[in-house]
Amino acid sequence: MTNEVKETKFFELILALFFCCFSSFMLYTAFKSQKSLNQTVKVIKAMTMPKIILTIMLAISLYVLGVTIFWYIKNRDVGNIWPDFLHLFTKKTVFTFVLVVLYACSWKYLGFSISTFLYFTAQSKLIKPGRTIRKTLLISGIFTAAAYLLFSVGFHMFFPEPILDLILYS
């Protein structure tokens, strides 16, 4: 068994655990906020699409977690199947986890558009550090606009925009 296979399986295990926890927490928050809002929308309830997406995300994460755990159980008599722990957790990996958590937490304060733009900018710069800042900002703007249009126009969902509302309506 190569070290690359061990690293891949370990990375799958860590990601699956993270996304199981993340999607479970966000799903819990979606159900909790639905009860506190108690609003009726004729087309689609505000939290229906996030609930569907988070449920699918949780199901896929649980599947990957199960398959990975089964792989570890099946290969336990091969010898050392665990890779070097510190070698796997590069700065990029840790920074990606931190960015996802900050992105989720920033919606309440910055709003969907600003936090999405900042997240895409930071993640794009992390993935392709050699890309010019101009190109990074352009790509982030396009992805943010596309996501906003998809959900606001396509699904008639409205996201919190506290800073933009303050600027536009004050």
C-alpha positions in Angstrom: 0.0 0.0 0.0 1.5 3.3 -1.0 1.7 6.4 1.2 -0.4 8.2 -1.3 -3.4 5.8 -0.8 -3.0 6.2 3.0 -3.0 10.0 2.8 -6.0 10.0 0.5 -8.0 7.8 2.8 -7.0 9.8 5.9 -7.9 13.0 4.1 -11.3 11.5 3.1 -11.9 10.5 6.7 -11.1 14.0 8.1 -13.2 15.7 5.4 -16.1 13.4 5.9 -16.1 14.0 9.6 -15.9 17.7 9.1 -18.7 17.9 6.6 -20.9 15.5 8.7 -20.5 17.9 11.7 -20.9 21.0 9.6 -24.0 19.9 7.6 -25.6 18.5 10.8 -25.1 21.9 12.6 -26.3 23.9 9.6 -29.3 21.6 9.2 -30.2 22.0 12.9 -29.9 25.7 12.5 -32.1 25.7 9.4 -34.8 23.8 11.3 -34.5 26.0 14.3 -34.7 29.2 12.4 -37.8 28.0 10.5 -39.6 27.6 13.8 -38.6 31.0 15.0 -39.5 32.8 11.7 -42.9 31.2 11.3 -43.4 32.9 8.0 -45.4 31.5 5.1 -44.3 32.1 1.6 -46.6 31.0 -1.3 -43.9 29.8 -3.6 -41.4 28.0 -1.4 -40.5 28.4 2.2 -37.3 30.3 2.8 -35.4 27.3 4.3 -36.6 24.6 2.1 -33.8 24.6 -0.4 -31.0 24.9 2.2 -32.6 22.0 4.1 -32.6 19.9 0.9 -29.0 20.8 0.0 -27.8 20.2 3.6 -29.6 16.9 3.8 -28.0 15.7 0.5 -24.6 17.0 1.8 -25.1 15.1 5.1 -26.1 11.9 3.3 -23.0 12.1 1.0 -20.7 12.8 3.9 -22.1 9.9 5.9 -21.7 7.6 2.9 -18.1 8.7 2.4 -17.4 8.3 6.1 -18.9 4.8 6.1 -16.9 3.7 3.0 -13.7 5.1 4.5 -14.2 3.5 7.9 -15.0 0.2 6.2 -11.7 0.6 4.2 -9.8 1.0 7.5 -11.5 -2.0 9.1 -10.8 -4.1 6.0 -7.1 -3.1 5.9 -6.2 -3.1 9.6 -4.0 -6.2 9.3 -1.9 -4.7 6.5 0.3 -2.8 9.0 0.5 0.9 9.6 -2.3 2.4 7.5 -2.1 5.8 9.1 0.0 8.5 7.3 2.2 11.0 9.0 -0.4 13.2 10.8 1.4 16.5 10.6 2.4 16.0 7.0 -1.3 15.8 5.9 -2.5 18.9 7.6 -0.9 21.5 5.4 -1.6 25.2 5.8 -3.9 25.1 2.8 -6.1 22.4 4.4 -6.4 24.1 7.8 -7.0 27.5 6.1 -9.8 25.9 3.9 -11.5 24.6 7.0 -11.2 28.0 8.8 -12.5 29.8 5.7 -15.6 27.5 5.5 -16.4 28.1 9.2 -15.8 31.9 8.9 -18.0 32.0 5.8 -20.9 30.3 7.6 -20.5 32.6 10.6 -20.2 35.8 8.6 -23.6 35.7 7.0 -25.3 37.1 10.0 -23.0 40.1 10.2 -21.8 40.7 6.6 -24.7 39.2 4.7 -24.7 36.7 1.8 -23.2 38.8 -0.9 -20.2 40.3 0.9 -19.3 37.1 2.8 -19.6 35.0 -0.4 -17.4 37.5 -2.3 -14.8 37.5 0.5 -14.9 33.7 0.7 -14.5 33.1 -3.0 -11.7 35.7 -3.1 -9.8 34.1 -0.3 -10.4 30.5 -1.5 -9.4 31.4 -5.0 -6.2 33.0 -3.9 -5.4 30.0 -1.7 -6.0 27.6 -4.6 -4.1 29.6 -7.2 -1.8 32.0 -5.4 -0.1 33.0 -8.7 -3.3 34.4 -10.2 -3.5 38.2 -10.4 -5.6 40.0 -7.8 -7.6 41.5 -10.7 -8.5 38.1 -12.1 -9.3 36.8 -8.6 -11.6 39.6 -7.9 -13.3 39.3 -11.3 -13.9 35.5 -10.8 -15.2 36.1 -7.2 -17.6 38.8 -8.4 -18.9 36.5 -11.2 -19.4 33.6 -8.8 -21.1 35.8 -6.2 -23.4 37.3 -8.7 -24.3 33.9 -10.2 -25.0 32.4 -6.8 -27.1 35.4 -5.8 -29.1 35.4 -9.0 -29.6 31.6 -8.9 -31.1 31.7 -5.4 -32.8 35.1 -5.4 -34.2 35.1 -8.9 -34.3 31.3 -9.6 -35.6 30.1 -6.2 -37.1 33.4 -4.9 -35.0 33.2 -1.7 -33.8 36.3 0.1 -30.6 36.2 2.1 -29.6 38.5 4.9 -27.8 41.6 3.7 -27.3 43.7 6.8 -24.4 45.9 5.5 -25.9 46.4 2.0 -29.3 47.2 3.5 -27.6 49.7 5.8 -25.8 51.4 2.8 -28.7 51.3 0.4 -31.6 52.1 2.6 -30.2 54.6 5.1 
